[in-house]
Amino acid sequence: MLTKSPQDRESCMLPCRYFQAARQAFELVISSLDFHNDQKLLLPAYIGITDREGSGVYDPVLETATPHEFYPVNERLGAIEERLYELIESGKYKALLIIHYFGFCQNRMDIIVKLCKQNDVVLIEDCAHTMLSSVAEGDLGCLGDFSFYSIHKYLAAENGGCLKINNPKYFNVLQYPYLGRNLLTVDALEIILKSDLELIRSRRRENYLYLSNLIDAISGIELMFGHLPQGIAPHNLPLIVHEGRREDIYFKLVDDGVPAIALYYRLISPIVEGGFDSSIKVSDNILNLPIHQDVTTADLEFVAKSLRTALSS
Ligand SMILES: Cc1ncc(COP(=O)(O)O)c(C=O)c1O
């Protein structure tokens, strides 16, 4: 029927759906997939948990009782390539989760996309730290069958998660009823609409480069990613603190007013018990410094000075 104004809520829409948090989007994805014939979900062996927030990645897996296993990662949090490729080709897995930690891309996405397609494995990209990064193959979040985002980690919104579906085969998931508690608030919606994402992306890059130059030569630490690749908009600046001093340095920085974090200082128990040595090593030594869009060069100079003082005392 011809109507005076648009009525079709499906017409000209992007294949995405908003939530209050990324974990709700992930929960919807895995509950929509049919894990039959003993097929499992493959997760990276670097997932954290806190008493306050639980585990954004693992809670949905437990809540949906999704059968799963972990694949090993290296000390830069990329998959151990040969092992991951072998697992994808084994026929034992229905879906694979790739996490783009801290906004970086730690994996050969061209190979992973190809292998997943060839072996009928659903590829899910966790872009919780990665709203604006791109690599040679395209934007992160556009390479898998599904991707999900954590908007409140990137913008000054009190909540916000987004599910994006790239494979038309799964567009029906957009029609699933809302899980009830999950609607994005008006405040978050306004922030999303008003945010200048290009400016945020360049501020984050500039801040990362500025801070990494200031701290690169400090002894006792090592940048996890010394080079900032083209297209990457980092979530924070991860570094490794040597000689078992992470805890000590973390508290000194926090006492000084530097809001450092350690993603993830506590890993979920199956990873600890699974003997994933590189994961445990990273978890024990990682420290993440703020470089978000509100941080000024004066703030970054203060962070560098505070870090230098903490390490020399
Ligand atoms: C890698 C990663 N994925 C997903 C999540 C979940 O994000 P949200 O808090 O928006 O549910 C988090 C944080 O908890 C995370 O660090």
Ligand as a Chemical Component Dictionary entry (heavy atoms), coordinates in Angstrom:
data_LIG
# 
_chem_comp.id                   LIG 
_chem_comp.type                 NON-POLYMER 
_chem_comp.pdbx_formal_charge   0 
_chem_comp.three_letter_code    LIG 
# 
loop_
_chem_comp_atom.comp_id 
_chem_comp_atom.atom_id 
_chem_comp_atom.alt_atom_id 
_chem_comp_atom.type_symbol 
_chem_comp_atom.charge 
_chem_comp_atom.model_Cartn_x 
_chem_comp_atom.model_Cartn_y 
_chem_comp_atom.model_Cartn_z 
_chem_comp_atom.pdbx_ordinal 
LIG C1 C1 C 0 37.209 -8.147 25.157 1  
LIG C2 C2 C 0 35.886 -7.844 25.788 2  
LIG N1 N1 N 0 34.771 -8.277 25.168 3  
LIG C3 C3 C 0 33.545 -8.021 25.662 4  
LIG C4 C4 C 0 33.379 -7.318 26.840 5  
LIG C5 C5 C 0 31.995 -7.023 27.325 6  
LIG O1 O1 O 0 31.701 -5.646 27.197 7  
LIG P1 P1 P 0 30.421 -5.027 27.892 8  
LIG O2 O2 O 0 30.851 -4.555 29.245 9  
LIG O3 O3 O 0 29.978 -3.892 27.022 10 
LIG O4 O4 O 0 29.408 -6.104 27.985 11 
LIG C6 C6 C 0 34.520 -6.875 27.528 12 
LIG C7 C7 C 0 34.427 -6.174 28.823 13 
LIG O5 O5 O 0 33.888 -6.651 29.763 14 
LIG C8 C8 C 0 35.808 -7.133 26.982 15 
LIG O6 O6 O 0 36.925 -6.706 27.602 16 
# 
loop_
_chem_comp_bond.comp_id 
_chem_comp_bond.atom_id_1 
_chem_comp_bond.atom_id_2 
_chem_comp_bond.value_order 
_chem_comp_bond.pdbx_ordinal 
LIG C1 C2 SING 1  
LIG C2 N1 SING 2  
LIG C2 C8 DOUB 3  
LIG N1 C3 DOUB 4  
LIG C3 C4 SING 5  
LIG C4 C5 SING 6  
LIG C4 C6 DOUB 7  
LIG C5 O1 SING 8  
LIG O1 P1 SING 9  
LIG P1 O2 DOUB 10 
LIG P1 O3 SING 11 
LIG P1 O4 SING 12 
LIG C6 C7 SING 13 
LIG C6 C8 SING 14 
LIG C7 O5 DOUB 15 
LIG C8 O6 SING 16 
# 
